[in-house]
Amino acid sequence: MKNERVFLAATGRVLSRAEKAAGQWEVTRPLEGVKVNCIIRHRKNPNTVYVGTQAGGVLISQDAGKSWQSSGLTGIPVKSLALDPSDPRTL
């Protein structure tokens, strides 16, 4: 299935993911119950997305927000994220 468009939005305690494929929108909530404070997308790989959470540290998705794994700082509120423009491997 070809990814035509993907949107991520953090609203309260829900991260919503909307994907348009084959002319239809599908909305999921892959991180329900996780308070997301910030979202950043990798410049060179748009399928890589990071979120900073209130209690779960930094989470990373390699599939445009379908699934998430911890990438550190668990238990620490993360209020903002930035990627190093000269080295996008550095968050």
C-alpha positions in Angstrom: 0.0 0.0 0.0 1.4 3.4 -1.0 1.5 6.1 1.7 -0.1 9.1 0.2 -0.3 11.2 3.4 0.3 10.7 7.1 -0.6 13.2 9.9 0.3 13.0 13.6 -1.4 15.1 16.2 -1.1 15.1 20.0 -4.3 16.1 21.8 -4.3 15.7 25.5 -3.5 12.1 26.4 -4.0 10.8 22.8 -1.6 10.7 19.9 -3.7 10.4 16.7 -2.4 9.1 13.4 -4.3 9.7 10.2 -3.2 8.1 7.0 -4.7 8.5 3.6 -4.2 5.6 1.3 -6.2 4.6 -1.8 -8.4 7.7 -1.3 -9.6 6.8 2.2 -8.5 8.2 5.6 -7.9 5.8 8.5 -7.4 7.3 12.0 -5.7 5.3 14.7 -4.4 6.1 18.2 -1.1 4.2 18.6 -0.1 5.8 21.9 -3.4 6.1 23.7 -2.9 7.1 27.4 0.6 8.5 26.7 0.8 12.3 27.2 2.9 13.5 24.2 4.5 16.9 24.7 6.3 17.3 21.4 6.7 15.7 18.0 9.6 15.9 15.5 10.1 14.2 12.1 13.5 13.2 10.8 14.4 15.5 7.8 16.0 12.8 5.6 13.8 9.9 6.5 10.1 11.0 6.9 9.1 7.6 8.3 11.3 8.2 11.4 9.4 10.2 14.0 10.3 11.1 17.6 7.9 12.1 20.4 8.8 13.6 23.8 6.4 12.4 26.5 5.5 13.5 30.0 6.7 10.3 31.8 7.9 7.9 29.1 10.9 9.8 27.9 11.6 9.8 24.1 9.8 7.3 21.9 10.8 6.6 18.3 8.8 5.3 15.3 10.5 3.9 12.2 7.2 3.4 10.4 5.6 6.9 10.3 3.9 6.5 13.7 2.4 3.0 13.4 4.5 1.5 16.2 6.7 3.0 18.9 9.8 2.0 20.9 11.5 3.7 23.8 14.8 5.4 22.9 15.7 6.6 26.4 15.1 9.1 29.2 12.2 7.0 30.6 10.6 8.7 33.6 11.8 12.2 32.6 9.4 14.7 31.1 10.6 15.7 27.6 9.1 19.1 26.6 11.0 19.7 23.3 13.1 17.9 20.8 15.5 19.0 18.1 17.6 17.3 15.5 21.2 18.4 14.8 21.0 19.9 11.3 24.6 18.9 10.5 24.1 15.3 11.8 20.5 14.1 11.7 21.5 11.0 13.7 21.9 13.3 16.7 18.6 14.1 18.6 
